[in-house]
Amino acid sequence: MVVSLSRRGDVEPFHAMDVLAEANRLKAKGVPVVSMAVGQPSDPAPAGVRQAATHALKMGRIGYTDALGLAGLREAIAQHYADHYGLAVSPGRIAVTTGSSAAFNLAFLAMFDPGDRVAIAAPGYPAYRNIMAALGIEIVEIELDGDAYLHAEHLKAAHRERKLKGVLFASPANPTGAIIPADELSALVTTAQELGIAVISDEIYHRLAYAAPDTTALACGPDVTVINSFSKYYCMTGWRIGWMVLPEPLVRPVERIAQSLYISPPELSQIAAIEAFKATAELEAVKARYAGNRQLLMKRLPELGFTLAAPMDGAFYAFCDVTRHTNDSMAFARKMLAEAYVAATPGRDFDPLQGHRAMRFSYAGSHDEMVEAMMRIERWLR
Ligand SMILES: Cc1ncc(COP(=O)(O)O)c(C=O)c1O
């Protein structure tokens, strides 16, 4: 038997999944674990979304759609840009994708060749690094070193060292929750464009900002690739549905790659997702609960010796410096789970260099769970 293993498959594992697997093992044994480890809403998809899916299932056949998605959903997404940001976006520039995860794959394949250098911020979402590594793209990790977010000067310095082909950032960010202020975002995108660097803006945590209105990088010009998803604000992680807004010249290349890679995003989820934009009242109630959790954690985590490493501007994460307790956040997370029954994510996945000093707490759970988790950690630390 010959088994061929490519170098591409040799990407880093998602270390946080080990903590998650252990939390699940404990839960299966009946241990009342509070999980602050997962980056997903605890609420179901909005009622209208679920009704539309039920109706579609009753009515008949679910099949392939156009590779770039159902016309009705592409129009609904375009309308969302008009309603939420006051921006006119043609439905023809929208590609519906199998979660934003597939959008990254498609964008990277359509925009970059093996060996191209693409910058991301550290700490940052680990899949950026892992997908790019699998595709042979050279990843340039820009250590934020205490800065809350990536800004134009970081980009200039990295480009001076060796030329970049692209930059990818998220605002609000995972794991920090930090938001790039509108003027800084504009400076970052303008600088990238002046230097000839293509921009990808991950806006998956939009509509989950607590202090300022959302600014889309699209407002800075039509050359930016924007990636978004129904997973977070819309509580639809398992439906695997997201989208991209593409510069015109990228639409056809993305369509060609999508036809062969995925054929189409799942039709059932597409039909259902059209309803998501109508569920604002329901979803704002969920967001209000996150806001309450955020207030609690902003006070309690520093009291417990977890220094906030970034402002908790958006998303549903608190990213903390844990060096008052440990220099090995992976071991600390395991111990906290085993002894206090609270699961949180060690920083290693988000930042291979500095992550041992940090931990991410997700506050997407119920308020009671957050109160309980803080009490347990307090008791345990004593
Ligand atoms: C910053 C960021 N981008 C993208 C994703 C992927 O989400 P999905 O593929 O569910 O759209 C996540 C998931 O946690 C994320 O945190």
PDBQT file of the ligand as one rigid body, heavy atoms in Angstrom, charges set to zero:
ROOT
HETATM    1  C1  LIG A 401     -12.621  35.749  12.778  1.00  0.00    +0.000 C 
HETATM    2  C2  LIG A 401     -13.345  34.557  12.234  1.00  0.00    +0.000 A 
HETATM    3  N1  LIG A 401     -13.487  34.445  10.911  1.00  0.00    +0.000 NA
HETATM    4  C3  LIG A 401     -14.106  33.368  10.383  1.00  0.00    +0.000 A 
HETATM    5  C4  LIG A 401     -14.627  32.349  11.171  1.00  0.00    +0.000 A 
HETATM    6  C5  LIG A 401     -15.281  31.158  10.495  1.00  0.00    +0.000 C 
HETATM    7  O1  LIG A 401     -16.655  31.163  10.588  1.00  0.00    +0.000 OA
HETATM    8  P1  LIG A 401     -17.674  30.425   9.609  1.00  0.00    +0.000 P 
HETATM    9  O2  LIG A 401     -16.900  29.532   8.710  1.00  0.00    +0.000 OA
HETATM   10  O3  LIG A 401     -18.585  29.691  10.527  1.00  0.00    +0.000 OA
HETATM   11  O4  LIG A 401     -18.377  31.505   8.852  1.00  0.00    +0.000 OA
HETATM   12  C6  LIG A 401     -14.520  32.450  12.559  1.00  0.00    +0.000 A 
HETATM   13  C7  LIG A 401     -15.059  31.386  13.433  1.00  0.00    +0.000 C 
HETATM   14  O5  LIG A 401     -14.857  31.349  14.616  1.00  0.00    +0.000 OA
HETATM   15  C8  LIG A 401     -13.870  33.588  13.103  1.00  0.00    +0.000 A 
HETATM   16  O6  LIG A 401     -13.718  33.748  14.425  1.00  0.00    +0.000 OA
ENDROOT
TORSDOF 0
